Amino acid sequence: MEPNSSTTPKSTPHTPTAADASVRVPGAHTDTFTRDHLPPPDQWPRLLLGPPGPQYPDRLNCGHELLDRTVEERGPDRPALHAGDGSVWSYGELRETVDRIAHVLTGELGVAPGNRVLLRGPTTPWLAACWLAVMKAGAVAVTVLAQARAGELATICSLARVSHALCDARSAADLAEADVKGLRTTLYGGEDPGDLTRLAAAHTGSGPYRAVDTAADEVALIAFTSGTTGQPKGCMHLHRDLLAVADTFSREVLRPVPDDVFAGSPPLGFTFGLGGLLVFPLRAGASTLLLEQAGPRQLLPALVRHRVSVLFTAPTAYRTMLGELDGHDLSALRRCVSAGENLPAATWHAWQEATGLRIINGIGATELLHIFISAADDAIRPGTVGVPVPGWQARVVDEHGEELPDGEPGLLAVRGPVGCRYLSDPRQTEYVRHGWNLTGDTFVREPDGYFRYVARADDMIISSGYNIAGPEVEDALLRHPEVAEAAVVGRSDELRGEIVVAHVVLTEGSEQTADSLRAHMKANLAPHKCPRLFVFEQSLPRTATGKLQRFLLREDSP
């Protein structure tokens, strides 16, 4: 692993070299699997640590920092977690529960520092408490979706050599079906005598749990990408990484306050949700609403009931909620964050007109944990993503890594205090090149320094020699008042190479035709960008976080 920032001059970022693997403080992990399966140091991106960016001590446990330190600074009585049923856990109650779980982990369950612990279940206070307990115990969390199926779970457990699992009793069937050899599964929220809730209750008198003295650069989390094809990639993040995303995007752009109530749609199994619904509010001493069901139509009444002030969700959810706003008092809402896919300018303007709120757009990646380009308040430029978050750098490069002039589309390259480190995966050298993380997105840097999203690199449509960005066409389609959703993909064509195909979901009761939509598009885009084929759909394929799965439409295009 790389050396801590104290081994280099604090005024300059450090570039890892092959020699750095031995220059580090001793770690607490007795199970060294994650350290042993990091990429070679010469395949890491350059990290930006130290002034003007965040810097951390050699020894650091993020569970202690997020929970114990917050209780020490702000007291135990403040609300920490809100459940959908109206119950509230204070910071003191959360710490007591987390400590009891940690006692069970390292006692009855025999979890050793560095062991991988699978966490699975709906987004609830108990899942959040389990995650924090794994952090304090010095183990490595592998949080997966409650919807993950047996085959996916078996693959993840095999890749990460998972030894233990904490699972909501309602989500146990697929994990049992995965039949992972040697996996010790403990359920919570059920009736079994060995249920984690009962085991933890037995530790009521055990007292506080002292967090394991992990090194700041020891792995705390393996987040698996929700990749569209191929074997999932495990992204290894360090204890300091969890704090770094809070100390850059959250502190510098979002700027939460202790009285904020966070909520959103992404589950904790995605780093977008882990950061926005747990790490950021705890780092700020705020509270968070954890909803088991967080679709757009469940979110709206929850925002009203719990007086939510900070919202994290995807562009599609904002657009869906626009048609449902009547009768909902959103006066408490002050911050709206969008990520996961491109935010069309039309959606931004429609939300601002309806609510008076300006959506904070952002781009992040599982490999980099959270958002690294964004803008807030008066700095927002609708139609662009924003500028590099303080502590991060970004540029647009060609396939050789050479920086391109402003206005010319190319690959987005970023670096900051967090970097991509795949778990034993040869694709490391595809994502990290020349010390930069290449996200797989095509961007343009405007002359004013703002970064504008063009397309995923593999979503660019090439038709008759023209490069056509699907999201640009989608944005134009969404300006039509009777288009609810749109996805644009390329379809192979013998004459043109590809043609533009638009998959469209109309608003309820709409009678729009392909000809009427074609006329709308010709009035808004150059002719070569206009779809040659319209396919009307009842719904579009999306991931659990609302991210559009264009690859399925490419496969299904007529």
C-alpha positions in Angstrom: 0.0 0.0 0.0 1.1 3.6 -0.5 3.0 5.4 2.3 1.1 7.9 4.4 1.3 11.5 3.5 3.7 12.1 6.4 6.4 10.4 4.5 6.4 13.1 1.8 6.6 16.9 1.8 3.1 18.1 2.8 3.1 20.7 0.2 3.2 18.3 -2.7 1.0 15.3 -3.7 2.7 12.0 -3.7 3.1 9.6 -6.6 3.4 6.0 -5.5 6.4 4.0 -6.8 7.2 0.3 -6.6 9.3 1.0 -3.5 6.4 2.5 -1.6 4.8 -0.9 -0.8 7.2 -1.3 2.1 7.0 2.3 3.3 3.9 2.3 5.5 3.0 2.1 9.1 2.1 -1.3 10.4 -1.5 -2.2 9.8 -4.0 -3.8 12.1 -5.3 -6.4 9.6 -4.3 -9.9 10.7 -6.1 -11.1 7.6 -4.0 -9.4 4.9 -6.0 -10.6 1.8 -7.0 -7.0 0.7 -3.4 -5.7 1.1 -2.0 -8.7 -0.8 -4.5 -8.3 -3.7 -4.1 -4.6 -4.3 -2.7 -3.6 -7.7 1.1 -3.1 -7.9 1.9 0.5 -6.8 3.1 1.5 -10.2 -0.5 0.8 -11.5 -2.1 3.3 -9.1 -3.2 6.8 -10.0 -1.4 9.7 -8.6 -3.1 10.8 -5.3 -3.6 14.3 -4.2 -3.1 14.3 -0.4 -2.0 17.1 1.8 -2.6 20.9 1.4 -4.6 22.3 -0.3 -6.5 19.0 -0.2 -7.5 16.9 2.8 -4.8 15.2 4.9 -5.1 12.5 7.6 -3.0 11.0 10.3 -1.2 7.7 9.8 -3.7 5.8 12.0 -7.4 6.2 11.4 -10.6 4.2 11.8 -13.4 5.8 9.8 -16.1 4.2 12.0 -14.6 5.9 15.0 -14.3 9.2 13.2 -17.9 9.1 11.8 -19.6 8.0 15.0 -17.6 8.3 18.1 -15.9 11.5 17.2 -19.3 13.1 16.2 -20.8 12.0 19.6 -17.8 13.5 21.4 -18.1 16.8 19.5 -21.9 17.2 19.4 -23.3 15.0 22.2 -25.3 11.8 22.1 -28.9 13.2 22.1 -29.0 14.6 18.6 -31.1 12.5 16.0 -28.9 10.3 13.8 -31.1 7.8 11.9 -34.8 8.1 11.0 -36.7 5.0 9.8 -39.7 5.1 7.5 -42.0 4.1 10.3 -41.2 7.3 12.2 -38.8 5.9 14.7 -35.6 7.8 15.4 -32.2 6.6 16.7 -30.2 9.2 18.5 -26.4 9.3 18.1 -26.1 7.8 21.5 -28.5 5.0 20.7 -26.7 4.4 17.4 -23.3 4.2 19.1 -24.6 1.7 21.7 -26.1 -0.5 19.0 -23.0 -0.3 16.8 -20.8 -1.2 19.8 -22.9 -4.2 20.8 -22.8 -5.5 17.2 -19.0 -5.0 17.1 -18.7 -7.0 20.3 -20.7 -9.8 18.6 -18.6 -9.7 15.5 -15.3 -10.0 17.3 -16.6 -12.3 20.0 -19.2 -14.9 19.1 -18.7 -14.6 15.4 -14.9 -14.6 15.4 -14.4 -11.8 12.9 -10.7 -10.8 12.7 -9.4 -7.5 11.4 -9.2 -7.6 7.6 -11.9 -10.4 7.2 -14.5 -9.5 4.6 -18.1 -9.2 5.9 -20.9 -9.2 3.4 -23.8 -6.9 4.3 -27.2 -7.4 2.7 -30.6 -6.1 3.2 -33.0 -3.2 2.6 -31.9 0.3 3.6 -32.7 0.4 7.3 -31.0 1.7 10.5 -29.9 -1.9 11.3 -28.0 -2.2 8.0 -26.3 1.2 8.7 -25.4 0.1 12.2 -23.9 -3.2 10.9 -21.8 -1.2 8.4 -20.4 1.0 11.1 -19.8 -2.0 13.4 -17.7 -3.7 10.6 -15.7 -0.5 10.3 -15.0 -0.2 14.1 -14.1 -3.9 14.2 -11.4 -3.3 11.6 -13.0 -5.7 9.1 -13.8 -5.0 5.4 -17.4 -4.3 4.4 -18.8 -5.8 1.2 -22.2 -4.2 0.9 -24.5 -5.7 -1.8 -28.0 -4.9 -3.0 -30.9 -6.7 -1.3 -32.0 -7.5 -4.9 -28.8 -9.3 -5.8 -29.4 -12.9 -6.9 -27.7 -16.1 -5.9 -25.3 -16.2 -8.8 -24.2 -12.6 -8.3 -23.7 -13.2 -4.6 -21.7 -16.4 -5.2 -19.4 -14.5 -7.6 -18.8 -11.6 -5.2 -18.2 -13.9 -2.3 -15.7 -15.8 -4.3 -13.8 -12.8 -5.6 -13.6 -11.1 -2.2 -13.1 -14.3 -0.2 -15.9 -13.4 2.1 -15.9 -15.3 5.4 -18.9 -13.7 7.2 -22.3 -12.2 6.3 -24.8 -10.1 8.2 -28.1 -10.3 6.3 -31.6 -9.0 6.9 -33.8 -12.1 7.5 -36.1 -11.0 4.7 -33.2 -11.1 2.2 -31.8 -14.5 3.3 -33.2 -16.8 0.6 -30.8 -15.8 -2.3 -27.8 -15.8 0.0 -28.7 -19.4 1.1 -29.2 -20.4 -2.5 -25.7 -19.1 -3.4 -24.3 -21.8 -1.1 -21.0 -20.1 -0.5 -18.6 -22.6 1.0 -17.4 -21.7 4.5 -19.6 -18.6 4.7 -20.9 -17.9 8.2 -24.2 -16.1 7.9 -25.9 -14.3 10.8 -29.4 -12.9 10.2 -31.0 -9.9 11.8 -34.6 -8.9 12.2 -35.9 -12.5 12.4 -37.1 -15.0 15.0 -34.0 -17.3 15.2 -32.4 -17.5 18.7 -29.1 -16.8 17.0 -30.4 -13.6 15.4 -28.0 -10.7 15.5 -30.5 -8.5 17.3 -30.7 -11.0 20.2 -26.9 -11.6 20.3 -26.3 -7.8 20.4 -28.9 -7.3 23.1 -27.0 -9.8 25.3 -24.0 -7.3 25.2 -26.0 -4.5 26.8 -23.6 -4.6 29.7 -20.4 -5.0 27.7 -19.7 -1.3 27.6 -18.2 0.7 24.7 -16.3 -1.0 21.9 -12.9 0.6 21.3 -12.4 0.8 17.5 -9.6 -1.3 16.1 -6.5 0.9 15.5 -6.4 0.6 11.8 -4.0 2.4 9.5 -5.5 5.2 7.4 -4.4 3.3 4.3 -5.9 -0.1 5.2 -8.9 -1.2 3.1 -12.3 -0.6 4.7 -14.6 -1.3 1.9 -14.9 -3.4 -1.3 -17.5 -1.9 -3.6 -18.5 -4.0 -6.6 -19.4 -2.1 -9.8 -22.8 -2.6 -11.2 -21.1 -3.3 -14.6 -23.3 -3.9 -17.6 -21.3 -6.9 -18.9 -18.5 -9.2 -17.8 -17.3 -10.1 -14.3 -17.9 -7.4 -11.7 -14.9 -5.3 -10.5 -14.2 -5.0 -6.8 -13.1 -1.4 -6.0 -11.1 -1.3 -2.8 -11.4 1.9 -0.7 -9.3 2.8 2.4 -10.4 4.2 5.8 -9.2 7.7 4.8 -11.1 7.5 1.5 -14.4 7.4 3.3 -13.6 10.7 5.0 -12.0 12.2 1.9 -15.2 12.2 -0.1 -17.0 13.8 2.8 -14.2 16.4 3.2 -14.3 17.3 -0.5 -17.7 17.1 -2.2 -19.8 17.2 0.9 -18.0 19.8 2.9 -16.9 22.1 0.0 -19.9 21.8 -2.4 -22.9 20.4 -0.6 -22.1 22.2 2.7 -24.5 20.5 5.0 -25.3 21.7 8.5 -26.1 19.7 11.7 -29.8 20.4 11.5 -30.1 18.8 8.0 -32.1 15.7 7.4 -30.7 13.7 4.4 -32.8 11.2 2.3 -32.6 9.7 -1.1 -33.2 6.7 -3.4 -29.8 5.0 -3.8 -29.3 2.0 -1.5 -26.3 1.7 0.8 -25.0 -1.1 -1.5 -24.0 1.7 -4.0 -21.4 4.2 -3.0 -23.7 7.0 -4.2 -26.0 6.0 -1.4 -23.4 5.1 1.2 -21.9 8.5 0.9 -25.1 10.6 0.5 -27.2 8.7 3.1 -24.6 7.7 5.7 -21.1 9.0 5.5 -22.0 12.7 4.7 -24.7 13.2 7.3 -22.6 11.5 10.1 -19.5 13.5 9.1 -21.6 16.7 9.5 -23.4 15.7 12.7 -26.7 15.7 10.8 -29.4 13.0 10.5 -30.5 10.8 7.7 -33.8 9.1 6.7 -33.3 5.5 5.6 -36.2 4.2 3.4 -36.7 0.6 2.4 -38.8 1.7 -0.5 -37.5 4.9 -2.1 -38.9 5.2 -5.6 -40.1 8.6 -6.7 -43.6 8.1 -5.5 -42.5 6.9 -2.1 -39.9 9.7 -1.8 -42.3 12.6 -2.1 -44.5 11.8 0.9 -41.4 10.9 2.9 -39.8 14.2 2.1 -42.9 16.0 3.5 -43.4 13.8 6.6 -39.8 13.9 7.8 -39.0 17.5 6.7 -36.1 16.4 4.6 -33.7 19.1 3.7 -31.0 17.3 1.5 -32.1 14.9 -1.2 -29.9 12.5 -3.3 -31.5 10.8 -6.3 -31.2 10.3 -10.0 -32.4 12.6 -12.9 -35.3 10.2 -13.7 -36.7 10.5 -10.2 -36.7 14.3 -10.4 -38.5 14.2 -13.7 -41.0 11.7 -12.3 -41.7 13.7 -9.2 -42.4 16.8 -11.3 -45.8 15.4 -12.2 -46.6 14.5 -8.6 -45.6 17.7 -6.7 -49.1 19.1 -6.2 -50.2 18.9 -2.6 -46.7 18.2 -1.3 -45.0 20.7 1.0 -41.3 20.7 0.2 -40.5 23.9 2.0 -37.9 22.1 4.2 -36.0 21.0 1.1 -32.9 23.1 0.4 -30.4 20.9 -1.3 -31.1 18.5 -4.3 -28.2 16.4 -5.6 -28.3 14.4 -8.9 -25.9 11.8 -10.1 -25.8 8.3 -11.5 -26.5 9.5 -15.1 -26.5 12.7 -17.1 -28.9 15.4 -15.9 -30.6 17.0 -18.9 -30.8 20.7 -18.9 -34.6 20.4 -19.5 -35.0 18.5 -16.3 -32.9 21.0 -14.3 -35.0 24.0 -15.6 -38.3 22.2 -15.0 -37.4 21.3 -11.4 -36.2 24.9 -10.7 -39.3 26.4 -12.1 -41.6 24.1 -10.1 -39.7 24.2 -6.8 -37.4 27.2 -6.9 -34.5 24.8 -6.1 -31.4 24.4 -8.2 -30.3 20.8 -8.6 -26.6 20.2 -7.8 -25.4 18.0 -10.7 -22.4 15.8 -10.2 -20.5 12.9 -11.7 -18.9 10.2 -9.6 -17.8 6.6 -10.0 -17.7 3.5 -7.9 -13.9 3.4 -8.5 -13.6 6.9 -7.0 -16.2 6.4 -4.3 -18.3 9.6 -4.9 -18.7 12.9 -6.8 -15.6 14.6 -8.1 -17.0 17.2 -10.6 -19.9 19.4 -9.5 -21.2 22.9 -8.8 -23.7 24.5 -6.4 -25.7 27.7 -6.0 -24.7 30.6 -8.3 -21.9 28.5 -9.8 -24.3 26.1 -11.5 -24.4 26.2 -15.3 -27.4 24.1 -16.5 -26.3 21.7 -19.2 -22.9 21.2 -17.7 -21.8 19.0 -14.8 -19.6 21.7 -13.2 -16.0 22.1 -12.3 -13.6 19.8 -10.3 -14.5 19.6 -6.7 -11.9 21.2 -4.4 -9.2 18.6 -3.8 -9.7 17.1 -7.3 -8.3 17.7 -10.8 -9.8 16.9 -14.1 -8.9 17.2 -17.8 -10.0 15.9 -21.2 -7.5 13.7 -23.0 -7.1 11.7 -26.2 -6.5 8.0 -26.3 -2.7 8.6 -25.7 -3.4 10.6 -22.5 -2.5 14.0 -24.2 -4.7 16.9 -23.0 -7.1 18.2 -25.6 -7.9 21.9 -26.3 -11.1 23.4 -24.8 -14.2 22.6 -26.8 -12.9 19.3 -28.2 -14.5 16.1 -26.9 -12.3 13.4 -25.4 -11.9 11.1 -22.5 -12.4 12.4 -19.0 -9.4 11.9 -16.7 -9.5 12.8 -13.0 -7.4 12.4 -9.9 -7.7 13.4 -6.3 -7.4 12.0 -2.7 -9.2 8.8 -3.8 -8.1 6.5 -6.7 -9.0 3.3 -8.4 -7.6 0.2 -6.9 -9.3 -2.9 -8.4 -9.2 -6.2 -6.5 -6.8 -8.5 -8.5 -8.2 -7.3 -11.8 -6.2 -6.8 -15.0 -8.6 -4.0 -16.0 -6.7 -1.8 -13.6 -4.4 -0.7 -16.4 -7.5 0.2 -18.5 -8.9 2.5 -15.9 -5.6 4.0 -14.6 -3.3 5.5 -17.2 -0.4 7.9 -16.9 -1.3 8.5 -13.2 -4.9 9.5 -14.0 -8.3 7.7 -13.6 -10.1 7.4 -16.9 -13.8 7.1 -16.1 -15.0 5.9 -19.6 -16.9 9.1 -20.2 -16.6 11.5 -23.1 -16.5 15.1 -22.0 -15.8 18.6 -23.3 -14.1 21.2 -21.2 -15.6 24.6 -22.0 -13.4 27.7 -22.2 -14.7 28.9 -18.8 -13.4 25.7 -17.2 -16.8 24.0 -16.9 -17.0 20.3 -17.9 -19.9 19.2 -20.1 -20.9 15.6 -20.4 -21.2 14.2 -23.9 -21.7 10.5 -23.6 -20.4 7.3 -22.1 -17.4 6.5 -24.4 -19.3 3.4 -25.6 -22.6 5.3 -26.0 -21.3 7.5 -28.9 -23.2 6.8 -32.0 -21.3 7.1 -35.3 -23.6 7.6 -38.2 -22.5 8.5 -41.8 -19.3 9.8 -40.3 -21.0 12.0 -37.7 -20.3 11.5 -33.9 -23.7 11.7 -32.2 -24.0 11.8 -28.4 -27.1 9.9 -27.3 -27.7 12.1 -24.2 -27.8 15.2 -26.3 -30.6 13.7 -28.4 -32.4 12.5 -25.2 -32.2 16.0 -23.8 -34.0 17.4 -26.9 -36.6 14.7 -26.7 -37.3 15.5 -23.1 -38.1 19.1 -24.0 -41.3 17.8 -25.5 -44.0 18.1 -22.8 -45.5 14.7 -23.5 -42.2 12.7 -23.4 -41.8 11.2 -19.9 -38.5 9.3 -20.5 -36.2 8.8 -23.4 -33.2 6.6 -24.3 -31.2 6.9 -27.5 -29.0 4.2 -28.8 -27.3 3.2 -32.1 -28.5 0.4 -34.3 -26.2 -1.2 -36.9 -27.0 -0.1 -40.4 -25.3 -1.3 -43.6 -25.4 2.1 -45.3 -24.7 4.5 -42.5 -22.8 2.3 -40.0 -25.3 3.1 -37.4 -28.7 4.9 -37.2 -30.1 6.8 -34.2 -32.9 4.9 -32.5 -35.1 6.6 -29.8 -36.9 4.6 -27.2 -39.6 6.8 -25.7 -42.0 6.6 -22.8 -44.9 9.0 -23.3 -46.9 10.7 -20.5 -50.1 9.0 -19.5 -52.8 9.6 -22.1 -50.5 11.0 -24.8 -51.2 10.2 -28.4 -48.0 11.5 -29.9 -46.8 9.7 -33.0 -43.3 9.1 -34.5 -44.0 11.8 -37.1 -45.0 14.4 -34.5 -41.9 13.6 -32.4 -39.7 13.7 -35.6 -41.0 17.2 -36.3 -40.2 18.3 -32.8 -36.6 16.9 -33.1 -36.0 18.6 -36.5 -36.9 21.9 -34.9 -34.4 21.4 -32.1 -31.4 19.5 -33.5 -29.3 19.3 -36.7 -30.8 16.7 -39.1 -28.1 14.2 -38.8 -28.8 13.9 -35.0 -32.5 13.3 -35.3 -33.7 9.7 -34.7 -34.6 7.7 -37.8 -36.6 5.3 -35.7 -38.9 5.8 -32.7 -39.8 2.9 -30.4 -42.6 3.5 -27.9 -42.1 1.7 -24.6 -44.1 1.3 -21.4 -40.9 1.7 -19.4 -37.1 1.8 -19.8 -34.6 -0.7 -18.2 -32.9 0.8 -15.2 -30.6 -0.4 -12.4 -31.7 -0.2 -8.7 -30.4 3.3 -8.5 -32.3 4.5 -11.6 -29.3 4.4 -14.0 -30.4 3.8 -17.6 -29.2 0.4 -19.0 -28.7 1.4 -22.6 -26.9 -1.8 -23.4 -30.2 -3.7 -23.0 -31.8 -1.4 -25.6 -29.0 -1.8 -28.0 -29.4 -5.6 -27.8 -33.2 -5.3 -28.2 -33.3 -2.6 -30.9 -35.4 -3.8 -33.9 
